[in-house]
Amino acid sequence: MNQEKFFRPEKEEGVKGFEKFQGMLKKSTRIAFLLLLLLFFSFASHQLYGCLLEDSLFRVKEVEIKGCNKIPEKTILSLAAIEGAPNLFALSLKEIARRVEVHPWIDHVTVRKIFPHRVTIHIVERRPMAILQLEEPFYIDSKGVIFSRVEDRDEYNFPFLTGLSRQAFDKEPDVAKQMITKALEFIRIAAQEKAPPLEEISEIRMERTFGIQCFTQVGGIEVKMGWDHFEEKLRRMSLIWTDLQKRGITPASIDCTDLKRMVVRKMIRKPN
């Protein structure tokens, strides 16, 4: 009896060891099976990909350009450089987008593959908000991005931003950008308010100390706006303008720098 009790623990330990070995064997078999399965699918995928790359069905036969207004479609096609009817699976959309986005008039571009044989390139062009006059005139968008020089053949109808030189821009870029941002803010507000006589503005002159001076397209009337409170100033100026029109007075300038005290200077008519 004592001898049986003495040998029983060794027997139990042997059973447990065997069961542990069986568990490890099953786990190893399962892992090996999964690895083989993974290798099979990897090999099959590689073979399938190779077949697709060689299949003429997926060669690019059409490149569709969307969103062109200022930029000719042939320019986009040239930049995209999708030549030789490449396979659709082999094309890098990021590379095509990177090549197209170098054009200064493009804000951003989206390139898509349309199976089995078409590529679409959708571009969003920059929209000029004004023309910044440095030594040369440059288009500038609503974000303050100076993106392209104005060409002689261009047809445009944007206000000119003046008062900055290239030297001043390079010397104090933060100050220059702040002034330009304020001028663009004024253009946005003026477009929303449409307050006479500033429905159409030909020039906005930026002056660091005194602020913004505007000149109307019709009559060249000077309107001084300062640097702030544009909405309220435009509304009050509109009331003043209406009153001046009733009196038959054509002003040479309106000073709105001081919100509480606006000054009108009458146009001096030369005697006949």
Buried (B, 14 or more C-beta within 10 A) or exposed (E): EEEEEEEEEEEEEEEEEEEEEEEEEEEEEEEEEEEEEEEEEEEEEEEEEEEBEEEEEBBBEEBEBEBBEBBEBEBBBEBBEBEEEBBBEEBEBEEBBEBBBEBBBBBEBBBEBEEEBBBBBBBEBBEBBBBBBBEEBBBBBBEBEBBBEBEEEEEEEBBBBBBBEEEBBEEBEEEBEBBBEBBBBBBEBBEEBEBBBBEEBBBBBBBBEBBBBBBBBEEEBBBBBBBBBBEEBBEBBBEBBEEBEEEEEEBEBBBBBEEEEBEBEEEEEEEE
